[in-house]
Amino acid sequence: MSEWRWGKAGQRLTDGERMWRRRQQGKDKRQFDTALTEAQAKWRRGAVYPDSITAALDMQNLYGPEVDKACGWKRAVADARAALEGHQ
């Protein structure tokens, strides 16, 4: 993680402010890790539905081969899925 040394308008942070920011970064990482663990558990239980994944990707305008690769999908599977959903 990069250490933030500057505050607003180029003002240097005090030692206390730097320590607070480091703690905040750690807190954010723990929250992300917790959310990821919960999402993985939901996936294993079958509580995550492909339609909700597609909707979330669509809302963020994420599509194409790079998204398929990031999701671990093979292109032919993704194309077949899109055709079934009418997104082609």
PEDABEL-V346745 format. One record per residue. N is the residue number from 0. RES is the residue in three letters. SS is DSSP state (H for helix, E for strand, L for the rest). PHI is phi in degrees with one decimal (NA if undefined). NEAR is the number of other C-alpha atoms within 8 Angstrom. Layout:
# PEDABEL-V346745
N_RES_SS_PHI_NEAR + N_RES_SS_PHI_NEAR
This chain:
# PEDABEL-V346745
0_MET_L_NA_2 + 1_SER_L_-82.7_3 + 2_GLU_L_-93.4_6 + 3_TRP_L_-81.0_7 + 4_ARG_L_-114.1_7 + 5_TRP_E_-119.1_8 + 6_GLY_L_-102.7_9 + 7_LYS_H_-66.9_5 + 8_ALA_H_50.0_4 + 9_GLY_H_76.2_6 + 10_GLN_L_-77.2_7 + 11_ARG_E_-68.6_7 + 12_LEU_L_-78.3_10 + 13_THR_L_-77.1_6 + 14_ASP_H_-59.2_6 + 15_GLY_H_-63.2_7 + 16_GLU_H_-66.5_8 + 17_ARG_H_-63.2_12 + 18_MET_H_-63.5_8 + 19_TRP_H_-60.9_8 + 20_ARG_H_-63.7_9 + 21_ARG_H_-62.5_9 + 22_ARG_H_-63.3_8 + 23_GLN_H_-63.5_8 + 24_GLN_H_-61.7_8 + 25_GLY_H_-63.9_8 + 26_LYS_H_-64.0_8 + 27_ASP_H_-61.2_8 + 28_LYS_H_-63.8_8 + 29_ARG_H_-63.6_8 + 30_GLN_H_-63.7_8 + 31_PHE_H_-62.8_8 + 32_ASP_H_-60.6_8 + 33_THR_H_-64.1_8 + 34_ALA_H_-62.9_8 + 35_LEU_H_-64.4_8 + 36_THR_H_-61.3_8 + 37_GLU_H_-64.4_8 + 38_ALA_H_-63.5_8 + 39_GLN_H_-65.4_8 + 40_ALA_H_-65.3_8 + 41_LYS_H_-62.6_10 + 42_TRP_H_-60.7_9 + 43_ARG_H_-64.0_7 + 44_ARG_H_-78.7_6 + 45_GLY_L_84.1_7 + 46_ALA_L_-86.8_7 + 47_VAL_L_-106.1_8 + 48_TYR_L_-101.7_7 + 49_PRO_H_-53.9_6 + 50_ASP_H_-62.5_6 + 51_SER_H_-70.9_8 + 52_ILE_H_-66.1_9 + 53_THR_H_-60.0_8 + 54_ALA_H_-62.2_8 + 55_ALA_H_-63.8_8 + 56_LEU_H_-64.9_10 + 57_ASP_H_-62.6_9 + 58_MET_H_-62.2_7 + 59_GLN_L_-97.8_6 + 60_ASN_L_54.4_6 + 61_LEU_L_-103.4_8 + 62_TYR_L_-160.4_9 + 63_GLY_L_104.4_6 + 64_PRO_H_-60.4_7 + 65_GLU_H_-67.9_7 + 66_VAL_H_-71.3_9 + 67_ASP_H_-56.9_13 + 68_LYS_H_-64.4_10 + 69_ALA_H_-62.2_7 + 70_CYS_H_-86.0_6 + 71_GLY_L_80.0_6 + 72_TRP_L_-93.9_9 + 73_LYS_L_-85.6_8 + 74_ARG_H_-56.3_9 + 75_ALA_H_-63.1_6 + 76_VAL_H_-66.5_8 + 77_ALA_H_-63.9_10 + 78_ASP_H_-64.2_9 + 79_ALA_H_-63.9_8 + 80_ARG_H_-62.9_8 + 81_ALA_H_-62.8_10 + 82_ALA_H_-64.4_9 + 83_LEU_H_-64.2_7 + 84_GLU_H_-87.1_6 + 85_GLY_L_78.8_6 + 86_HIS_L_-100.9_6 + 87_GLN_L_-97.9_5
